[in-house]
Amino acid sequence: MKERLRKLLENSQSNVYHYRVAAIVECHDGTTFEGVNVETSSPAAGICAERNALYSAITKGYKKGDIKALYIMNKTAKECYPCFICRQALYDFCDKNTKITTYNYEGTKENTITLAELCPYPFSDDDLN
């Protein structure tokens, strides 16, 4: 997955913040969806790599419970984790036990956690009732 993410980073459109991110969503049936961050001159109009990949899966008909894992790489020496907007989207469309694996660009750092570990105090549908 590391090499695939590294190659995918080339498609990132990050002319504003110059922070390249690539993500791959893996479904339980083995299907994968790729995403990169796309920045615009109006930051709110862009999209993060994680949501780009996740929403691609949703566009193809995948639903909560279908997502097995998320893989993320950025083009720095550090690992990156989803921003809080992405965390909310992930919590809304993935199970708590969905695996999230982060890599740094060199592939020397790797960490796998669950969505529940990433979001220990989530806001969910239960909070709306």
KEDREN-284193 format. One record per residue: x, y, z of N, C-alpha, C, O in turn. Coordinates in pm, whole numbers, plus 50000, padded with zeros to 5 digits. Example, Ala and Ser with C-alpha at 12.3 -4.5 7.8 and 13.67 -1.06 7.14 Angstrom:
((51319,49431,50780),(51230,49550,50780),(51320,49670,50780),(51424,49668,50846))
((51285,49775,50708),(51367,49894,50714),(51290,50003,50787),(51341,50114,50804))
//
This chain:
((50083,49881,50000),(50000,50000,50000),(50088,50126,50000),(50049,50229,49944))
((50204,50118,50063),(50293,50235,50071),(50333,50287,49933),(50328,50408,49908))
((50372,50197,49845),(50416,50241,49712),(50300,50300,49633),(50316,50398,49560))
((50185,50242,49648),(50067,50294,49579),(50032,50435,49628),(49999,50523,49549))
((50040,50455,49760),(50015,50587,49815),(50120,50688,49769),(50087,50802,49736))
((50244,50645,49768),(50353,50734,49727),(50331,50783,49583),(50350,50901,49554))
((50290,50693,49496),(50264,50729,49357),(50140,50820,49347),(50138,50915,49270))
((50040,50789,49426),(49916,50867,49426),(49940,51011,49471),(49871,51103,49425))
((50037,51032,49559),(50069,51167,49607),(50101,51263,49492),(50082,51383,49506))
((50149,51210,49381),(50183,51293,49266),(50060,51365,49210),(50073,51468,49144))
((49940,51312,49238),(49816,51371,49187),(49759,51479,49279),(49664,51547,49242))
((49814,51493,49398),(49767,51594,49492),(49777,51733,49430),(49877,51767,49367))
((49674,51811,49449),(49673,51951,49403),(49682,52038,49527),(49580,52073,49587))
((49803,52073,49565),(49824,52144,49691),(49908,52270,49668),(50015,52286,49726))
((49857,52357,49583),(49930,52478,49547),(49919,52589,49651),(49992,52688,49642))
((49831,52575,49747),(49812,52679,49849),(49898,52649,49972),(49984,52729,50008))
((49875,52535,50036),(49948,52500,50158),(50068,52410,50132),(50153,52392,50220))
((50076,52353,50013),(50187,52265,49976),(50200,52146,50072),(50310,52104,50106))
((50086,52093,50112),(50082,51978,50203),(50011,51866,50130),(49888,51858,50130))
((50089,51779,50067),(50033,51672,49984),(49989,51553,50070),(50061,51508,50159))
((49869,51503,50043),(49814,51388,50114),(49747,51295,50014),(49679,51340,49921))
((49765,51166,50034),(49697,51064,49955),(49630,50966,50051),(49681,50940,50160))
((49517,50912,50010),(49444,50816,50094),(49383,50708,50007),(49346,50730,49892))
((49374,50590,50065),(49307,50478,49999),(49210,50416,50099),(49248,50381,50211))
((49085,50403,50057),(48983,50333,50135),(48975,50191,50082),(48966,50170,49961))
((48978,50094,50172),(48964,49954,50135),(48834,49901,50193),(48809,49913,50313))
((48751,49843,50108),(48624,49785,50151),(48643,49638,50186),(48741,49575,50146))
((48548,49584,50260),(48557,49443,50301),(48560,49348,50182),(48614,49238,50193))
((48503,49388,50069),(48505,49299,49952),(48634,49312,49871),(48647,49249,49766))
((48730,49394,49920),(48859,49408,49852),(48867,49526,49756),(48975,49559,49709))
((48754,49589,49726),(48754,49705,49639),(48821,49822,49709),(48803,49841,49829))
((48899,49899,49635),(48966,50016,49692),(48928,50142,49616),(48893,50137,49498))
((48935,50253,49686),(48908,50384,49629),(49018,50478,49671),(49058,50482,49787))
((49067,50555,49575),(49178,50645,49600),(49129,50790,49612),(49026,50827,49556))
((49206,50869,49686),(49177,51010,49696),(49304,51089,49726),(49396,51038,49790))
((49308,51211,49679),(49416,51304,49713),(49351,51433,49760),(49234,51459,49733))
((49429,51514,49831),(49375,51644,49868),(49379,51736,49747),(49471,51733,49666))
((49275,51819,49738),(49264,51915,49629),(49239,52050,49693),(49133,52075,49750))
((49338,52138,49684),(49327,52271,49742),(49285,52369,49633),(49316,52351,49516))
((49213,52473,49674),(49174,52580,49584),(49212,52714,49649),(49255,52717,49764))
((49198,52821,49575),(49229,52953,49632),(49131,52990,49743),(49161,53078,49824))
((49018,52925,49747),(48922,52940,49858),(48927,52808,49935),(48863,52711,49894))
((49002,52802,50046),(49028,52675,50115),(48905,52588,50143),(48913,52465,50137))
((48793,52650,50173),(48673,52570,50204),(48620,52496,50082),(48543,52402,50096))
((48660,52538,49963),(48612,52473,49840),(48692,52347,49806),(48652,52271,49718))
((48804,52325,49873),(48885,52207,49847),(48832,52086,49921),(48726,52090,49983))
((48908,51976,49914),(48869,51854,49985),(48994,51780,50029),(49097,51782,49961))
((48984,51716,50142),(49094,51635,50193),(49097,51499,50121),(48996,51454,50068))
((49213,51437,50122),(49230,51307,50056),(49140,51200,50117),(49083,51118,50045))
((49127,51202,50249),(49049,51099,50317),(48902,51103,50275),(48842,51000,50244))
((48844,51223,50274),(48704,51235,50233),(48688,51211,50084),(48587,51157,50040))
((48787,51250,50006),(48782,51225,49862),(48770,51075,49835),(48687,51033,49755))
((48852,50995,49903),(48847,50849,49886),(48718,50790,49943),(48653,50706,49880))
((48680,50835,50063),(48559,50786,50128),(48434,50816,50044),(48349,50729,50025))
((48424,50939,49994),(48306,50977,49917),(48303,50907,49781),(48195,50887,49725))
((48419,50870,49730),(48421,50790,49606),(48358,50654,49631),(48283,50604,49547))
((48387,50594,49746),(48326,50466,49782),(48175,50481,49797),(48098,50398,49749))
((48133,50587,49863),(47989,50612,49882),(47921,50634,49747),(47810,50586,49725))
((47988,50705,49657),(47933,50730,49524),(47906,50599,49449),(47813,50590,49369))
((47989,50499,49475),(47973,50369,49409),(47877,50277,49485),(47862,50160,49448))
((47811,50327,49590),(47709,50250,49658),(47751,50184,49788),(47671,50114,49850))
((47874,50203,49830),(47918,50144,49957),(47859,50224,50072),(47839,50345,50063))
((47832,50152,50182),(47764,50212,50297),(47841,50182,50426),(47942,50111,50427))
((47791,50239,50535),(47851,50214,50666),(47855,50064,50689),(47756,49994,50664))
((47967,50014,50733),(47986,49871,50752),(48061,49807,50638),(48112,49696,50653))
((48071,49875,50523),(48141,49820,50408),(48290,49856,50407),(48368,49792,50336))
((48329,49955,50485),(48467,50004,50484),(48551,49925,50585),(48518,49918,50703))
((48658,49865,50537),(48747,49785,50621),(48862,49869,50678),(48895,49858,50796))
((48923,49953,50592),(49043,50024,50634),(49063,50152,50554),(49007,50169,50445))
((49143,50240,50611),(49185,50363,50546),(49336,50372,50559),(49390,50354,50668))
((49404,50401,50449),(49550,50416,50447),(49581,50559,50405),(49523,50611,50310))
((49672,50624,50477),(49702,50765,50453),(49853,50786,50448),(49928,50728,50527))
((49896,50871,50355),(50036,50911,50348),(50042,51058,50311),(49965,51106,50228))
((50136,51129,50373),(50163,51266,50332),(50307,51276,50287),(50385,51183,50309))
((50342,51386,50226),(50476,51397,50168),(50570,51471,50265),(50632,51571,50228))
((50578,51421,50388),(50670,51477,50487),(50733,51361,50565),(50703,51244,50541))
((50820,51395,50657),(50886,51294,50740),(50795,51247,50853),(50825,51147,50919))
((50685,51317,50877),(50591,51281,50983),(50472,51204,50924),(50442,51214,50805))
((50407,51129,51010),(50280,51068,50971),(50173,51176,50980),(50191,51276,51049))
((50063,51156,50910),(49951,51251,50924),(49825,51174,50961),(49809,51057,50926))
((49739,51241,51030),(49611,51184,51071),(49499,51270,51014),(49521,51387,50985))
((49380,51214,50999),(49270,51291,50942),(49238,51416,51025),(49246,51415,51148))
((49202,51523,50955),(49158,51645,51023),(49023,51614,51091),(48968,51506,51074))
((48972,51710,51165),(48850,51683,51239),(48726,51677,51150),(48630,51609,51185))
((48726,51745,51039),(48614,51731,50944),(48614,51590,50888),(48509,51527,50877))
((48731,51539,50852),(48741,51402,50800),(48706,51300,50909),(48641,51199,50881))
((48748,51326,51031),(48714,51234,51141),(48563,51221,51155),(48512,51111,51175))
((48491,51333,51143),(48346,51328,51153),(48287,51246,51038),(48199,51162,51060))
((48335,51269,50917),(48285,51193,50801),(48315,51044,50819),(48229,50960,50791))
((48436,51012,50864),(48472,50872,50886),(48381,50810,50992),(48335,50697,50975))
((48356,50882,51099),(48271,50827,51205),(48129,50805,51156),(48062,50710,51197))
((48082,50893,51067),(47946,50878,51015),(47932,50762,50916),(47824,50705,50904))
((48041,50727,50845),(48029,50627,50739),(48112,50500,50760),(48109,50411,50676))
((48184,50491,50870),(48265,50372,50899),(48231,50318,51038),(48177,50390,51122))
((48262,50192,51061),(48244,50132,51192),(48358,50175,51285),(48464,50216,51239))
((48334,50165,51413),(48434,50203,51513),(48562,50122,51501),(48670,50169,51538))
((48552,49999,51450),(48670,49912,51441),(48742,49924,51306),(48833,49847,51279))
((48702,50020,51222),(48772,50043,51096),(48917,50077,51126),(48945,50162,51211))
((49009,50012,51057),(49153,50034,51079),(49199,50155,50998),(49163,50172,50881))
((49280,50238,51062),(49338,50354,50996),(49490,50341,51009),(49544,50341,51119))
((49556,50331,50894),(49702,50316,50893),(49762,50440,50830),(49724,50481,50720))
((49857,50500,50901),(49925,50619,50852),(50071,50588,50825),(50134,50509,50896))
((50125,50652,50722),(50265,50635,50684),(50328,50772,50661),(50260,50866,50619))
((50457,50783,50689),(50529,50900,50642),(50579,50871,50501),(50573,50757,50455))
((50628,50972,50433),(50665,50957,50292),(50777,50855,50272),(50774,50779,50175))
((50874,50853,50360),(50986,50760,50346),(50946,50615,50377),(51018,50521,50345))
((50830,50599,50441),(50786,50465,50478),(50853,50412,50603),(50843,50293,50633))
((50922,50500,50676),(50992,50457,50797),(50905,50465,50921),(50938,50407,51024))
((50792,50536,50910),(50698,50545,51021),(50564,50491,50975),(50515,50527,50868))
((50506,50406,51056),(50376,50345,51024),(50303,50323,51154),(50361,50276,51252))
((50175,50357,51156),(50095,50337,51276),(49954,50296,51235),(49896,50354,51144))
((49899,50196,51302),(49762,50153,51277),(49682,50166,51405),(49721,50116,51511))
((49570,50235,51393),(49477,50251,51505),(49336,50226,51453),(49315,50216,51332))
((49242,50215,51543),(49101,50202,51502),(49037,50341,51500),(49090,50436,51557))
((48924,50350,51434),(48850,50475,51432),(48810,50513,51575),(48809,50631,51609))
((48777,50416,51657),(48740,50443,51796),(48857,50506,51872),(48837,50593,51957))
((48978,50463,51842),(49096,50523,51906),(49121,50665,51854),(49164,50752,51930))
((49095,50687,51726),(49113,50818,51667),(49008,50917,51719),(49036,51035,51736))
((48889,50867,51744),(48776,50951,51788),(48717,50898,51918),(48610,50837,51917))
((48785,50918,52031),(48736,50860,52156),(48607,50924,52208),(48535,50862,52286))
((48576,51046,52166),(48455,51115,52210),(48381,51167,52088),(48379,51288,52061))
((48318,51076,52013),(48257,51115,51885),(48123,51185,51902),(48056,51172,52004))
((48087,51260,51801),(47954,51315,51785),(47888,51227,51680),(47940,51215,51569))
((47774,51167,51712),(47712,51071,51619),(47561,51089,51617),(47506,51178,51682))
((47496,51004,51541),(47349,51006,51534),(47286,50996,51671),(47180,51054,51696))
((47349,50922,51762),(47296,50907,51898),(47283,51041,51968),(47194,51060,52050))
((47373,51136,51936),(47369,51267,52000),(47254,51353,51947),(47216,51451,52011))
((47199,51319,51833),(47091,51396,51774),(46954,51353,51823),(46855,51420,51794))
((46946,51245,51897),(46817,51195,51947),(46789,51247,52085),(46685,51216,52143))
//
